Every structure is written in structure tokens, then in C-alpha cells.
Amino acid sequence: MNLPDSIRKARLDRGLTLVEYGGLIGRTKQYMYLLEKGKIKLSYEMAVRLAKALDTTPDRMFSEFIDTK
């Protein structure tokens, strides 16, 4: 799974629409769509906001993408 798919899965697992998830982080449906399609690069700040909106941490939300070496 890639990063945009991981964001989408986290959203869907919580039953949120693009509009609802975007509203939680102060972004539009269009922004969320582009983020989930990989058209927008994910910043650290946005990763934190996404995770907080889902009551988790970026480490937990994106654990498969963290290099532990």
C-alpha cells in the first residue's frame, strides 16, 4: 500500500467522507481528493493534522512508511 492509499484507508475505516475528513483538518474536499490521489505532497504538519483528526499519531497512522534502520 502506498501513502495516499493509507490515508484513504484510514479515512474509510472511520466512515468519513472526503468532506467530513477535510472539515476536521480545515481543508476542502478537492484538497483531500488530490491528497488521496498522490497529487499533493504530504507535509509533516499535514500528517500531524490528519492523524490528530483520527485520534491517533502520525507514527501509528504511517508506521509502514517509517524507516526503522
BALO-979263 format. One line per field, with one value per residue (C-alpha): chain; x, y, z. Coordinates in pm, whole numbers, plus 50000, padded with zeros to 5 digits. Each point is the difference from the previous one (the first is absolute). Layout:
<sites>
guba c(A ...)
xx c(X ...)
yy c(Y ...)
zz c(Z ...)
</sites>
This chain:
<sites>
guba c(A A A A A A A A A A A A A A A A A A A A A A A A A A A A A A A A A A A A A A A A A A A A A A A A A A A A A A A A A A A A A A A A A A A A A)
xx c(50000 50129 49966 49692 49824 50086 49838 49689 49979 50031 49717 49775 50069 49845 49706 50089 49931 50256 49792 49984 50371 50095 49780 50184 50331 49881 50039 49761 49864 50212 50318 49921 49929 50333 50181 49848 50093 50362 49982 50092 50315 49930 50179 50086 49753 49721 50089 49961 49666 49870 50098 49859 49668 49982 50111 50333 50361 50191 50225 49703 49820 50305 50202 50061 50177 50239 50355 50112 50353)
yy c(50000 50347 50315 50146 49662 49989 50341 49888 49673 50181 50233 49721 49785 50278 50047 50354 50165 50223 50300 49885 49916 50323 50193 49847 50135 50321 49889 49967 49686 50078 50019 49667 49839 50118 49885 49652 49984 50090 50332 50199 49929 49927 50239 49911 50260 49850 49646 50116 50168 49692 49771 50229 50018 49620 50000 49832 50096 50029 49715 49768 50119 49976 49731 49796 50298 50073 49880 49837 49924)
zz c(50000 49922 50210 49823 50028 50369 50053 49813 50195 50333 49898 49877 50308 50205 49764 49899 49665 49832 50110 50364 50023 49826 50242 50296 49872 49838 49638 49709 49840 49696 50209 50166 49664 49859 50314 49974 49631 50077 49815 50312 50198 50366 50236 50358 50126 49791 50114 50360 49923 49818 50286 50270 49817 50025 50365 49930 49937 49673 50118 50037 49689 49774 50179 49685 49843 50287 49945 50326 49882)
</sites>
